[in-house]
Amino acid sequence: MEDYPPSYTKHNLPLVLLLGLSPDSLDDGSSTAQRQESGTRLHIQSPQCDSERARHLAQHFLALDGTQAAWNATALPGPAATMKYRMRSVGRTWTLAPRKAAPPPQSPDEANQQISPSKHMELHSTLSPLSPGSPLYPDGIITPMWLAKHQDHVPCLVIAFFEMSKSEGSSVDDTIISDINAVRAALLRSGCKTKFAAVLLSEKSIVRAPEIEDRLTSIRRTTSLDSKTGLFFQPPMSSAAEVSTFVHGIFNTLQPVSVEYYRDLTKHARRKKARSSVPVSNVATSKGGPQALSSISWNARYEVKLGVFAEFRSEMDVAERHYSQAIEDLFNVEGPFETTPSWSPRFDEARLLSDAIALRVVRCQLWNSLTSGAVQSWSNYRVRMQDLIDRRGKGSQTYSWAAWESRWAKTMSKLVQRADLPALKQSMKQSIEDSSEIIVPLTYAPPERTYASMDRTPPFLMLHHAGYWLRLATSATRLRWQRALKIPEEDRLPPGQSPASALVGRSNTYDCYLVPEPDEEYVLSGEAHAGHISSLSELSRASAQELAAHGQARLAAEVMLALARDLSCAERYAEVLEVLSPLYNVSYWRQDHWLLFGEVIPLLKQAAQAVGDSEIVLATTWESLNDPTRLTPGSQADFTHCIDEVGVRGGITVADYTDQQRDCPIAVSFAFAESETFVGDSMSCQITISLPSSARAATVTLSNISLRIGSHRPIDLVHTADDAAFSITAVTLQERDGNLLGNCNLELRPGQASTMNFTLVFREAREYRLKEIALSIKTDRFQLKHALNDIEHLQAKYWLHDDDGNRIRRGLNHHETTVVTVLPKPPKLRIAVVDLRSQYYVGEQCTLTIRVTNDEAQMVTGSIRQTHDESEDTMLSTRWETGGSQVDLCPLQELHPDDSVLLKLDVHAPLDAATHTITLDADYTLAGEPFAALKRTFTLEIVFATMFAAKFTLSPSLHADPWPSYFTSPSAQESPEGVPHLWRVGSKLRSLADSPILIESAKVIVDHIADDASCQIIAMDGLGQVTLSPQGVFERAFQLLTRKTSLDDRGPTAVELSLELTWRRQGNDTISSALVPIPRLTLSTSEPRALCVGAVTGDTDANVVLQYHLENPSSHFLTFAITLEANDDFAFSGPKHRALSLAPLSRHRIEYHLLVHGAGDVVKGLGGPGHWIYPSLQVVDSYYQKTLRVQSAGQGVKLDAQKGLAVWVPARTEKR
């Protein structure tokens, strides 16, 4: 855009003049020519406002200047008065551009002629094609001076500033009134419709100085200024925010006035356009001279004016419509492009105007966010202009057209940059990996709604960022340079040395629109114009910077590579190094194997040799060894002499590379023989180096190879020229200065591979990884080191063996061949359990015999510790038995090789069945290595099972003690105890042990009983030692005596009991205890009971005496109906039916004498043979009509589930 006149490319903003303030620095002298003309002069006599307060106010006014603002919709007018202006602070004087041209001079003959008084000469604008003094006369369309006139010289608004001094009083007011009236009169005299406003600055506010209000009223009345839109008063303001609010308030008021000024100009231009006839100049043109402007050209002129005025109003859609119509008028079949000869200066003027209008069309579309429409307008105009040049001009194969394409692309780039579109800014998107927000640069803006409806918008209709257009400009500039180089020598002669015929032919051949003549485009000396290379360099760098900023690093690198080619052709090698060095140091194109950049190395090497940079020559030669296409002819010499012809500054050249920075021409692979080893064991390692067979270099001899493996000592393989080169070499490592050093032949030829085997011994248990392999070459001219730390590319896939000179591959079993895991040295101390049973039982005291055997080659000393899983529910106790005491840590003292020791581990089993794990950790050291700790761990599982399957029964029994009397009260100090109740608890245990056990004792213990009752356990008989075989049954009965602490307590009694057994295994004296829980017993103490007790007598009258005891422990009188049913098995003596009333807390005994009739089914029972009889006594509560169940409460009485109560009758008592 710099090649066009500034007034053609500037965005038009309303011009506002600030009179009375200090002049700003924006007056660049562009208006000097206009000021020298006889324009109207605006001048004020009042002193200039130079106070600090006035300068502060001027800064706020100038802050509204939008010259450097972005060309987008944010500058549109709105309710917040965001419209931007062209602000000019001009001091006390300003000269307006003349509105009309001076009358044309007349000859004496014409002056003496009589002129009709009714006719007068019509004067036109100084820049009109109708004015003879205009640069457009007679057939020009428009000039940049017209746009400069409205942008820089004729304001839409004049704001005058005056300071109201309190000391001088009325004299100051008179001067202000005089100046205001003078400026307004000058504006009226000039013919411009410029608006005027005045700002009065006061030292005090109206509140503090009420007389100021009268002065303001006087000034307003005398000057006829509107108090709302023409006169503003600024009292003292303490803050910048107040001043800013004041300034914005002024422009909120004056913005409609400013817009109205350009609307008036628009109406005036529209009236002129609507005229039916073509305007005619007062001065007739001479015959054979240029003709007047055509009608279509007048239309184009007025369309341009209407578009400019719309742009002043920030109505960009209206401006675009007028500009587009102006372009159509210019390209019309009757327009200036078709009617003006191409050799005429007016043709180039029309091209310049057309370019400016097309530029403004694109700017208007970008302003309205019509991104794809702007690209299409840009492209369509390029095609139309190329067609015009091919038809009417000198063709599009000239360097002038290439320059125009470059200029047009740069214009689009500048428009995109100034538009600052949000659609091309960076956007925030969500990362797929970690769902975080990342910045994603956009390369092009999405199409607007019109193009979004298309199925697929072509890529060339997308508005790309500025770097894309700069890249197009770079290509066009390169084409211009190439075409300039093809200019014949005769056309490059200066005009003074060329014949006239050659000059005529040159003018018909070459198009010089905004470009130099052929002799200046490519000077005769044979060197291309320096401007071509400078332009290429500037455009390429700018394009690459924009492309890289939008995430197109590869395209940016390609642009810089093309620039390097051009600089190399121009033999500007220092700049080639400057351009290619950053690309050469970037490694992503190496990692991705981008073949396009195979050209970087030869270009860089050529430039480095020309400049004398030995470091770059060494680097490029080293990297090009593995690719013969990168070697220049004659570079097949020994690599060690690659910089002999290059001057080395500062002695020896030192180069230090990594595989991220440079490609290594030598392929290196490394492998451990196994993935795991032990501390102190030897581990075989293999490293293979090879030079590609495609390399056309001579022998490459490495000085040494350095390996870094984890925390292991560095390993250096040093070249030894005396050794013969073998395919696979065994290297012996020796310690020197803390490193491991080995000698081998490191000479490589193309296509040759050398393999070195060596062993390492690791002293620490950890994982060792290969960190780096460094290749070094040292000569008397340079020192080169290339560090390879990309371990993935260093992993060998095979292990190589030498079989009579043949290399045999063997596959490796592990994937990561550069990693070895060193495990602790394996302990050889054996731990075993001698007499471990399949299961143990809860509560058992068991002893495990542990045998510790030393299989080491040396004597060991240490200790052994036991650990087990612990739980609050199942607590396990383990202790070592040593010397009659129990300890947690058992020492191992001087255990010689192949010796064993037996240790005792006492285990107290938990009370609940479970499986527990016991871990034995033996920590020991060898006599020869006291600082090398070894550890042997032995784990065993012990099953603790339940020993018995238990069943329990509960039945009532008769207590012989008398009950407390309900009618006999104890003393007042005593509390009567409750009624005693006797119960029988029977147990039946089945052994679940896998071997016979001996039961020593059995007893019932009370675990818990409430505080309001007491419980006493009564053993029914003694127990000797009982042998219980597997699945054997053990039965034992106990009596339970319960009593309430209070006679009045009628609640049930809850008792929790356990059966405790002491037992031991056969052949083992260790006694263990087993605790079998008895289900919770709930005993009723307030319900009536009927208990039966049987007795066998020797009397002749009766065989059996049955005693029935009826108990009433309640506090109520109870009446029972008692009936003994007849039975065929016996006869009885006693009441068959009776009624019995029981007082509270009493019991009654009823006896029946039974005479058994005959023998029943004799069975073996209690004390010998006999049989069971089944008497049936019915006891019914007369009140509740409930039957009491008779319970067995004595020896020889039981309850049968089907027949009821049964009484045992021995065989000897039966009557025959």
QUISULCOR-V167523 format. One line per field, one symbol per residue. ss: DSSP state (a for helix, b for strand, c for the rest). A space follows every 10 residues. Layout:
# QUISULCOR-V167523
ss = ???
This chain:
# QUISULCOR-V167523
ss = cccccaaaac cccbbbbbbc bccccccccc caaaaacccc bbbcccccbc caaaaaaaaa aaccbccccc ccaaaccccc ccccbbbbbb bcbbbccccc cccccccaaa aacccccccc cccccccccc cccccccccc cccaaaaaaa aaacccbbbb bbbbccccca aaaaaaaaaa aaaaaaaaaa ccccbbbbbb bbcccccccc aaaaaaaaaa aaaccccccc bbbbccccca aaaaaaaaaa aaaaaaaaaa aaaaaaaaaa aaaccccccc cccccccccc ccccaaaaaa aaaaaaaaaa aacccaaaaa aaaaaaaaaa cccccaaaac ccccaaaaaa aaaaaaaaaa aaaaaaaccc aaaaaaaaaa aaaaaaaaaa aaccccccaa aaaaaaaaaa aaaaaaaaac caaaccbbbb ccccccbbbb cccbbcccaa aaccccccaa acbbcaaaaa aaaaaaaaaa aaaaacccaa aaccaaacca aaaaaaaaac cccccccaaa acccccccca aaaaaaaaaa aaaaaaaaac ccaaaaaaaa aaaaaaaaac ccaaaaaaaa aaaaaccaaa acccaaaaaa aaaaaaaaaa accaaaaaaa aaaaaacaaa ccccccccaa accccccccc ccbbbbbbcc cccccbbbbb bbcccbbbcc cbbbbbbbbb bccccccccb bccbbbbbbc ccccbbbbbc cccccccbbb cccbbbccbb bbbbccbbcc ccbbbbbbbb bcccccbbbb bbbbbbbbcc cbbbbbbbcc aaaabccbbb bbbccbbbbb bcccccccbb bbbcccccbb bbbccccccb bcccbbbbbb bbbbcccccb bbbbbbbbcc ccccccbbbb bbccbbbcbb bbbbbccccb bbbbbbbbcc cccbbbbbbb bbbbbbcccc ccbbbbbbbb bbbbbccbbb bbbbbbbccc cccccccccc cccccccccc bbbbbbbbbb bcccccbbbb bbbbbbbbbc ccbbbbbbbc cccccbbbcc ccbbbbbbbb bbbbcccccc ccbbbbbbbb bbbbbccccc cbbbbbbbbb bbbcccccbb bbbbbbcccc cccbbbbbbb bbcccccbbb bbbbccbccb bbbcccbbbb bbcccbbbbb bbbbbbcccc ccbbbccbbb bbbcccbbbb bcccccbbcb bbccccbbbb cccbbbbbbb aaaccc
